[in-house]
Amino acid sequence: MLDQPRSSQRYEGLPKDEDQRLSKKILELVRERPRYGYRRIAVLLRRDGEAINDKRMYRLWKAAGLKVPRKRRKSRASGDKKNACDVTPASFMHDVWTWDFVQSSTADGRKIRFLNIVDEHTRLCLSIKSGRSITSEDAIDTLAELFAMHGVPKRIRCDNGPEFISIAIKEWLAKLGVDVLYIEPGSPWQNGLCESFNSKLRDEYLHQTDLQSESDARIKARAWREDFNNQRPHSSLGYLTPSEFARRSAASASVAALPSLQQHCDARPLP
């Protein structure tokens, strides 16, 4: 025995009864509070009169194989660059609608949000909904009103905001056959037409007036939208207003449909 090298002889400690008792108590606390780490559990033990420091607590924690589960992040639509406005542009009126949020504040310092919905082809502002808080249900109600007024668009372009990726909105739009074009996260330029509208809203409306209340913001937003659609010349539309351009687009679509209608009438058999 004396000839054996000392490095090959190791003492294997036996768990103390006190450690087993504490480990059992730790497991009971962890079952009650699964999001607590070892430091908070140690505080609870000390409140119960146990004499345990963080070093000993960490040793027992690791020996029991405990760890705080990682928080599960909500899965978000990743988006795709092929959904950018310059890659898949709108070809006609009500082909692609775009929507986004703008945030500002009233005179009392409280925040207020604006949900802007724009037709990409005509640049017509379809709606500016304002409120202290706008939920996905509010967005659905706003879209439903616009669908009843203008018809259902083929596609809607938006970012990956929590209101736009809600299950309720996805399922509702899917039932109506509306494709949602999610842009890539952190790429607002892919929704450039809506970002351009947002900048005009800030520059010509939000920065030029004091919003006294939510109702005041709603009234002024409605007046500014009417002015934007019917009075403001738009440079990308040949300095026509969005309303004028929309009327010409509708007239052009009607004229283009006449030949096909005439062919259909000519192809009908005579009675």
N, C-alpha and C positions, 0 to 999 in steps of 0.2 A: 504493500500500500504506500510505503514511503517513497518508493521509486517512481510513482506515477507523477507526470507533470502537473503542476498546479493549475495550468490553463485549461486542462481537460475536466477539471472538477468544478461543477457549478451547483450552487444551491438553488433549488426550486422551492420558492415560497408557497405556503399553503394559504388559501384565502381565510381571512379572519371572519369570525362569526359576525362581528360588527359591520364589516364590509358587505356581507350577504344581506344583513338587515337593511342597510342603507340602500343597496342596489334594488331591493324589493320595493322600498318606499319611493325610490326614484322612478321606477317603472310605473307605479301607480299614478304618480303626478304627471308623467309623460302621457299616459292614456287620457287623463283629464284635459291636459293642455298640450296638444301635439305640436303647436307652433312655437313653444318656448324652447330656448337653448339652455345649455348647461348652467350658465350664469344665473338666469332667472329661476331655474329649478333650485339652484343652491340657495338663493335668497328665500324661497318658500320653505326650504328645509330649515334654514336658520330661524325663520319666523316660528317654526314648530318646536324650536328649542334644540335642534341638532347642532353639534359642534363640528362644522365641516368648512374647510376653506376651498377656494376655487381650484387649487392644484389637486387636492384629493378628489374633488368633485369631477374634474376633467378625467382623472385616471379611471374612476368608476364609470363615467359616461362612455369612454372609449372601450372599456372592457365589456360593457353591455352591448356594444355595437350600435349605439344610438347616434342619430343625426337628425337635424331638422329637415323635413322634405322641402325641396325647392318649390318655389311658387310656380304654378302653371300659368304661363302667359296665354292670353286669348289669341287664338289663331286669327291672323289678319290676311285679307286678300293681298297677295304680293304685288299684283298689278303687272303690266307688261308694257314695254315701250312701243309695241305695235298698236297700242290703244291711244297713242299721242295724237293730238289734233292735227299735226302736220303729216302724219302717216295715214290716218283714216279720217279725212275731213268730211264735213257734211256736204251732201250733193244737192239737197233741195230742202225746202221749208219743212220743219218737223221731222227731219231725218235724224239729227242729233241734237239733243238738249244737253246743256251742261249746268251743273250746280255746284255751289261752294258757299262757305261761310265767311263773313267779315265780322270782326268784333270791334266795338267802340265802347264809349261810356257816356252816361248822362251827366248833367251838371252836378249831381250829388255824388259823383264818383263811382256809382254802381255800373257794372258792365252790362252791355246790351249786345245782342247778336242779330245779324241779318243773314237770312238764307236767300241767296240770289239764284234765280233760274233763268237761263238765257237760251234762245234758239240760235245755234251756231251759224246757220246759213244766213239768216236775216239780221242777226245781232239784236233781235227784238227781246227786250226784257219782259219776260212773262210774269214774273212775280218777285217782289222783295218782301219777305216775311220777317218781321222783327219781333223780338221778345227777349226777356231776361234769360230764358232757357228754352231751347228748341230741341225736342226729342225726336226720335225716329218716328214716333206716332204722329207728331206734328208735321213732319216732312211728308208722310204718307197722305195726310189730310190735304196738304197743299197740292201735292201732285194729283190727287183725285179730282180736285176742283179744276185744275188746268186740263186734265184729260177730258173732263166733261165739256170744257169750253173749246178746246183746240183739237181734240182727238189725241190718240196715243202715239207718241213718237216711236221710231224704230229702235233708237239707241239713246242711252244716257251716259254721258262721260263725267267722271268724278274721281276724287282722290280716295284714299283709304281711311277717311275719318270714321270714328265709331258710329256716327249716325247713318253713314252710307253703307256700312258693311253689316248692319244688323240683320239677323235672320228674318225678321218680319218684313223688311223692305225687299230683301232678296227673293223671298217666296212670293210676295205680292207682285213684284215686277215680272217674275218668271211666269206666273199664271196669266199675265197680260201679254206675254210674248215680247217683252222689252229686254233687249240685250244691255248689260251694264259694262261699260268700258272703263275698267280701273287702270289708272295711270300708275307708274312705278312710285313707290314711296320716296319722298324727298325730291320729287321732280315736278315742281309746280309748272315749269315751262311746257310740260306735256299737256297741260290744260290751259294753254296760253290765252285762248279767247275769253275764258271766264276770268283769268287773272287780269287781263286787260280791262274787262268791265269792272272788276273790283277796284282797280287803281283809279278809274274814273269816278266811281262811287265815293271813294275816300277823298279825292282831290276836289271834286265839284260839289259834294254834298256834306260829308262828315266833317271836313276841315273848314267848311264855310258857314256852319251854323252850330248853335248850341242846342243840344237836345235836353229839354227840361224834364221829360218823363217818357215812359214807354209809349203812352198814347200820342204824345207830341212827336216822337220819332216815327211812329206808324203813319201819322198824317203827312209829315214832311217827306217821308220815303215814297208815299204814294204820289205826291205832287212831283217829286223829282223824277220818278219813273215815267209819268205822263210826259214830262218835258223831254226826257231822254228819247222816248219812242217817237214823239210827234214833232218836236221842234229842233232838236240838236242834230246838225249835219254830221254824218259819220264819214271820216276820211276813207276808210276801206270800202265804203259803198258808193264811191264817187260823189261824196258829199250829199247823198240823199239821206233822209231820216230813215231809221229802221222800219217805220210804218209804211213809208213810200216804197221802200225796196220790197217789203213783204207783199204789198199790193201788186207790184210789177211781177214778182215771182209767181204769185197766184195766177195772174193773167197769162203769163208765159206758159205755165203748166196746163192751163185750160186750152190754149191754142195748140199746144203740142199734142193734146189728147184728141183733137178734132179729126185728124187723118185716120187714126185707128178706129174712131167711132164711125166715120164714113165707110171705111172698109167693112166694118162689121154689119152696117146697114145694107151695103151692096151685096154682101154674101148671103143675106137672108133670102130664102126662097119666096117667090111671089105667091100670094094666096090663090 
